Amino acid sequence: MKRLFLGIFIGILAIQNSFAQQEYEYEIVTVVESIIPSGLGRSRMISANETRDYKDFTSTRSATDDKRNKSDRGKIRVKDFEETKLLNFFNLGGIRFQNIAANDAVVTSKINSMAQEGWELAFINSGVESFGGADDGNGIYITRYTFKRKL
């Protein structure tokens, strides 16, 4: 009988824990890699050291109140951030595969470092702006790494 009650008790705890909301904190690391010919661009890995509350810069618009958001850009701007230099994809000779491998090594180092600090890689989003018309030789490749860890 004791085993039955113990089994029921453990089962209830397991169910309760499965429904418990887990709280996480998130951190985003953004990698911007230049795909501008001749190596003229700048490539960086960026992560903020400051936090912002989106609510401080959010307004609600409606049919009766359609005033635009006038948040102060200076208050949104983050001046305390980590900036890691990366190499550009292109140089005067074209695509530089050694630069791509070097960037991979640096980004992997950051991911491994964050994993050691308890962060788990949750999402990766990327996008490219490589051509904006006949006269546009500029481009960037952006990858956002979203990490999470339990509070």
Secondary structure as UniProt FT lines:
FT   HELIX           2..19
FT   STRAND          24..34
FT   HELIX           37..39
FT   STRAND          43..48
FT   HELIX           54..57
FT   HELIX           73..76
FT   STRAND          81..86
FT   STRAND          90..91
FT   TURN            92..93
FT   STRAND          94..95
FT   HELIX           97..116
FT   TURN            117..118
FT   STRAND          120..129
FT   TURN            134..135
FT   STRAND          140..150
//
